[in-house]
Amino acid sequence: MSSDSSSAKPAHGSGRGVLSSLPWMDFLRGGLATSAATLFTNPLEVIKVRMQVQGELQRRLTVHASATSAPPPALLYRNAWQGLGVIWRAEGLRGVQKGLMPAVAYQFSMNGIRLGTYSVLKSALDIESRTAQLQSEHREQKRREKLARELRRGAGGSPADPQLLHSADEEANQKADRELMWAERARYYGAQAVLGGQRIAAGAGAGVLGAVVASPLYLVKTRMQVSSPVNPSVGAQRNYSGMRSALREVYKEGGVRELWRGSRAASLRVAGGSSAQLGSYDWCKSTLQYNTGFSGAPLHLLASLYSGVFVVLVMNPFDVVSTRIYNQPIVDGRGTLYEGVADCFRKTVRTEGMRGLYKGVIAHWLRVGPHTCLTFVFLEQLRSFW
């Protein structure tokens, strides 16, 4: 009996190993991880989207405005938490979870492609093993430097012969050691920069591919989340009954081209966010693990929170532009507010200033931080399970 059980375990482990090594498993794990995270973070996505189109192309009232200037309309959503409260009181649970189905479908398709492609590119570039080897060599170099210092001071920490310490040969040796130390550090940080650049490029490429493929779902998600039967004053309103009916209506308006309206803005948005998220997450995780020895959930949590800051700083301007292009009114197949990405950037900055590009930034960070954390926690757990 013991021989049977012992022979069965390797077979199970072997089968699991074969399944885990299949390339498409990275795509499936990535899609499942981000879809699960979306169930928790979608309310913050709703308020972020509404804050980004609130006061669209309206100038801010300044102290230099004339007395006859008409005051801007009062802000319905002043901050993330107050905005969620407004939506909850007016629209209930359905309101704070607006667009959940297209959001989950978008996350599964876009991030399944993004994370899966990123994993394939990392393997092709051998980034993980090169990073581990580089850190191992750096750790060994630091050990040698420490040993050399101890030898110069004498065994057991006792002072060595003063004549030896101040001899010309010893000074020459110390100088050579310092030059070697700085050369090794320059090599280490130079190699880290190269690996970081490869991570960013891989993340951007994977993000663009996922964003373009899943763009119709993000278009529908954005329009459904802006729509409010109770507070219709924010953004262009469209009353879609569901994801499938929304896709059908968009297709009737302009065919396949209309479904991919705004995909250029989306690709820039995800390219910036993906390169910042994936590159910074991997770098933060390896750096924290190397310097603190953390592992498991605490490591993933800290790395996710740190990478979320990078994501928001890079991504929010593109996110605002993407949201506005997706949601603008369409007449005769043309947007009535913006002609394209550059036009949206120009008009937003001209009328609202740089603050306009960072509308909803706190709601964005509040969403991205937990979403990034949950995504990578779920992803790491799926990798250990599958």
Secondary structure, 3 states (H helix, E strand, C coil): CHHHHHHHHHHHHHHHHHHHHCHHHHHHHHHHHHHHHHHHHHHHHHHHHHHHHCCCCCCCCCCCCCCCCCCCCCCCCCCHHHHHHHHHHHHHHHHHCCCHHHHHHHHHHHHHHHHHHHHHHHHHHCHHHHHHHHHHHHHHHHHHHHHHHHHHHCHHHCCCCHHHHCCHHHHHHHHHHHHHHHHHHHHHHHHHHHHHHHHHHHHHHHHHHHHHHHHHHHHHHHHHHHCCCCCCCCCCCCCCCCHHHHHHHHHHHHHHHHHCCCHHHHHHHHHHHHHHHHHHHHHHHHHHHHHHCCCHHHHHHHHHHHHHHHHHHHHHHHHHHHHHHHHCCEECCEECCCCCHHHHHHHHHHHHCHHHHCCCHHHHHHHHHHHHHHHHHHHHHHHHHC
